[in-house]
Amino acid sequence: VTGRPSVVSPDVVVVGAGALGAATAWFATRAGLAVEVVERGQILSGTTSACEGNLLVSDKEAGPELDLALFSHRIWREDLGEHGHLWEYENKGGLVVSATQAGARGLAELTGRQRTAGIEVHDVAADHVHDYEPHLTPDLAGAAYYPQDSQVQPMLMAAHLLRMARTQGARVRTGTTVTGFLRDGDRVIGVRTDRGEFPAGQVVNAAGTWAGEVAALARVKVPVLPRRGFIMVTEPLPPTVRHKVYAGEYVASTQSSEEGLQTSTVIEGTRAGTILIGSSRERVGFDRTVSLPALREMARKALALYPSLAGVAVMRSYLGFRPYCPDHLPVIGHDPRAPGLWHAAGHEGAGIGLSVGTAKLLVQAMIGERPDLDLAPFAPERFSRTEA
Ligand SMILES: Cc1cc2nc3c(=O)[nH]c(=O)nc-3n(C[C@H](O)[C@H](O)[C@H](O)COP(=O)(O)OP(=O)(O)OC[C@H]3O[C@@H](n4cnc5c(N)ncnc54)[C@H](O)[C@@H]3O)c2cc1C
């Protein structure tokens, strides 16, 4: 939807109509703020339409990201539970499996730490793994079951949140690229776009993997970088994968800063019957070339877990660019280096799961309430000021 600039300035301009922009728009309108979303492409033209919909607590170690994941888990259920059917919310639980005795010991140590940190997790002995997932390979040394892990369809979630925000009065302008900021001294008082100027009380940078470029327009440094990932989609099958299933090494790969190709198996069934097979991680800039080595490696590892997938056709694959910060933490909150500018970006491979918690906390801070969770670990000013 495009249109002329509003006569009355909104309270908030949100830059980007992905998961983070949509969730922010919804929580801001729900708090009574007048919201305008500005998106350079169509809605969901960034990473939100090129990912999976895992809402995981299981892949996180104790720390601020886990606190945000547990908070978001609550928001998905409590604040948004009545709408869950719109985006295929399923609290299906996650099963992390290990093929070796050493891996199973490592997994048991991880679950011990996670339990202390507040995650609900049950260790599963090798001879009980098939009670959870009958089609898994028999060659497994152990597993852990995480009842809090859930799933959504990310595009439905973001599109519905934007629609819900619009029914509360928000405006969504697509085809509108932010090219700069309106300033009053240091203060950000709106955005410049290729379609004119939009004054606003506050601006939220929810530009995903491009959030660093948007921040630079305000002369502040937010080092969000692309981390490429592929997903394969099988033909529709009778129920084969019941839970979120992934290999224990996935946890290490999410936290690694390796540039080279890393693959670790994450498998989920969808309501349509297709199976999503992920995923890879590589730092190759915004290169969109399809990598056969990455796809081959993912397929090989998926077959090792689910031998019954042999002979199943892969209908398509797609790729996306995770918005990655060097310290693996998102950037959430007000930016004192450019007063009036807020960020909700850099959630790497967890931006769908963390979107709703992030948006709720950001809006709480924006309207002067004390956020339910301390935002200090996510502070934008942890990155140094860019030389102007
Ligand atoms: C392969 C893969 C698998 C993943 N799996 C999961 C998963 O299972 N669970 C999970 O939680 N996360 C997952 N993720 C991560 C998740 O996709 C992202 O963290 C999330 O989508 C980021 O959402 P966003 O709103 O920040 O960014 P985006 O969806 O990229 O939205 C940003 C928007 O900003 C717009 N924009 C940029 N610059 C401008 C500008 N100057 N002016 C106006 N608009 C602008 C863009 O066009 C874009 O639409 C995965 C990612 C990948 C790649």
The ligand as a Gaussian input file, in Angstrom:
#p B3LYP/6-31G(d) Opt

LIG

0 1
 C       17.918000     -20.240000       6.280000
 C       17.372000     -19.493000       7.446000
 C       16.649000     -20.152000       8.429000
 C       16.129000     -19.446000       9.515000
 N       15.366000     -20.119000      10.416000
 C       14.838000     -19.452000      11.459000
 C       14.024000     -20.124000      12.395000
 O       13.751000     -21.315000      12.270000
 N       13.542000     -19.423000      13.452000
 C       13.818000     -18.096000      13.628000
 O       13.378000     -17.530000      14.625000
 N       14.577000     -17.420000      12.738000
 C       15.095000     -18.063000      11.661000
 N       15.877000     -17.408000      10.772000
 C       16.212000     -15.998000      11.032000
 C       15.067000     -15.070000      10.665000
 O       14.651000     -15.336000       9.346000
 C       15.499000     -13.606000      10.777000
 O       16.147000     -13.373000      12.010000
 C       14.289000     -12.690000      10.663000
 O       13.518000     -13.010000       9.530000
 C       14.717000     -11.243000      10.597000
 O       13.548000     -10.456000      10.464000
 P       13.686000      -8.883000      10.271000
 O       12.320000      -8.319000      10.318000
 O       14.708000      -8.360000      11.222000
 O       14.350000      -8.729000       8.828000
 P       13.707000      -8.841000       7.355000
 O       12.663000      -9.867000       7.293000
 O       14.855000      -8.964000       6.418000
 O       13.002000      -7.438000       7.173000
 C       13.733000      -6.247000       6.989000
 C       12.995000      -5.412000       5.973000
 O       13.613000      -4.114000       5.913000
 C       13.500000      -3.660000       4.571000
 N       14.496000      -2.593000       4.359000
 C       15.838000      -2.704000       4.360000
 N       16.418000      -1.512000       4.125000
 C       15.401000      -0.613000       3.973000
 C       15.355000       0.781000       3.702000
 N       16.478000       1.525000       3.538000
 N       14.146000       1.396000       3.614000
 C       12.992000       0.676000       3.781000
 N       12.983000      -0.664000       4.027000
 C       14.185000      -1.294000       4.131000
 C       13.788000      -4.926000       3.750000
 O       13.297000      -4.800000       2.424000
 C       13.059000      -6.002000       4.563000
 O       11.755000      -6.251000       4.093000
 C       16.390000     -18.066000       9.652000
 C       17.098000     -17.392000       8.661000
 C       17.584000     -18.093000       7.560000
 C       18.331000     -17.357000       6.506000

